[in-house]
Amino acid sequence: MRISIHAVGSLKAGPERELAERYLKRLAKAGPAVGLEFSGVREIAESRARTDLERKREEGRRLLDFLGDGTLLLLDEKGRNFSSREIGGRLAGFRDRGVRHLVIAIGGADGHDEELRSRADLWLSFGAQTWPHQLVRVMLAEQLYRATTILSGHPYHRE
């Protein structure tokens, strides 16, 4: 199963970008052994529309164009807060059901459009706190790598 990250906004050069890239490189190396292929990060510019509703709608349309017939996982404050093992299990479940392309979406500052929410196959939250997008990217990259190590039986993850 191919995994892509779709993010509104770009991650500037700096420690957050370096850390995210480190985990994504690890994911790209370890993933194929468990049937997960990391296919990259697609960054789109934040919408400049006047209202938050219009911005979310425009950003959502761009994501849907990219998604095609893929499976959508939204990072969303209203999503479920899964353990690392549960994230690994969800990824394995998508893979085992024959999902060919999983797109994980990080929304803009205004969040996700309702059409996207209704289209999503899963909503994932990293807790009730509000996180800067730079840190969300790092946390997602690390959790994807961690899920891969869990699925492969690697000792990276300890309980």
URMO-V401503 format. One line per field, one symbol per residue. ss: DSSP state (a for helix, b for strand, c for the rest). A space follows every 10 residues. Layout:
# URMO-V401503
ss: ???
This chain:
# URMO-V401503
ss: cbbbbbbbcc ccccaaaaaa aaaaaaaaaa aaaaccbbbb bbbbcccccc caaaaaaaaa aaaaaaaccc bbbbbbbbbb cccaaaaaaa aaaaaacccc bbbbbbcbcc bccaaaaaac cbbbcccccc ccaaaaaaaa aaaaaaaaaa aaccccccc
